[in-house]
Each structure stands twice: as C-alpha cells, then as structure tokens.
Amino acid sequence: MNITITIDAPELVAAINNLAAAMSGNGLATALTVPAKESDTTEGDAAAAAAAAAKAAKTAKAAETAAAAATKAAKAATAKKTEPTVTIEEVRAVANQLVQSGKRPQLKELLTNAGAEKLSELNASEYQNFIDSAKELLGDDADELS
C-alpha cells in the first residue's frame, strides 16, 4: 500500500513527516511531496491536509492492529498443532491383534474406509477412529489394549 500526500501547507510538513516516520515502522510505504516554492495556502488546504493525515494515521493504526491480530492467531494455531495422541505403534498393535484374532478382512475394510491400502498410508488424523473401530471389532479382546 502506497500513500502519497501533496501538501501546500508548510506548517504541517513536520507533523506529516512525523506521521510518515511512524508509518514506516509498520511496513507501510510512505511518500511525502513538499512543494519547491511556497504558495498561497488557505485554511481549507490545511484542513484537507490535516484530515488526510488523520485518515492515514487511522489506517496505519488499523494495519498495526490487524498485523498484531494475525500474529496472535498464527501463534495460537501453531500452539494447537501437537503430536497426535495416538501413535502409529499403537495402531500397529491394534492391527496385529485384529490379524491374530482372524479378522484380517475386517482390518482391510477399516483401512479402505480410512482411505488407505496399508497401515503406512493411514493418515495420522485417522488413528483414533481406526483404533476405536478396531476395538469394537475385537470386543472383549480389546481390553488388553487399554
């Protein structure tokens, strides 16, 4: 975002320069054009320049607030990403029990329902569902897994 302000009110140049310096710290590009020669200014020009400066300051503050909120949200999302509560080793142990119980066809069906042909293709987000379904198939034998 580029903000370009042309000011014909020399008395506001210092204030605008301070605003531009503050905005540059927020990553916003700023450009300030000061006339080469003094010209007649009116109160309307000064008021318009002051209004533009105030609007730019509000925009800079809004951008700073939005950036802070985005940073906070990114940190929260990163904090929520944790290791799965169920490991592949636990999934393998349950699958092994299914095979030992003579339920290989049901094991294949569970994998297919989860979108995998073999355990190594099973998505980590499916581990808990897989184990829950396998325990239902195992019935009383599933108690040994807990």
Secondary structure as GFF3:
##gff-version 3
##sequence-region A 1 146
A	DSSP	beta_strand	2	6	.	.	.	ID=ss1
A	DSSP	three_ten_helix	10	12	.	.	.	ID=ss2
A	DSSP	alpha_helix	13	24	.	.	.	ID=ss3
A	DSSP	beta_strand	29	33	.	.	.	ID=ss4
A	DSSP	alpha_helix	43	80	.	.	.	ID=ss5
A	DSSP	alpha_helix	88	100	.	.	.	ID=ss6
A	DSSP	alpha_helix	104	113	.	.	.	ID=ss7
A	DSSP	three_ten_helix	119	121	.	.	.	ID=ss8
A	DSSP	three_ten_helix	124	126	.	.	.	ID=ss9
A	DSSP	alpha_helix	127	138	.	.	.	ID=ss10
A	DSSP	three_ten_helix	139	145	.	.	.	ID=ss11
###
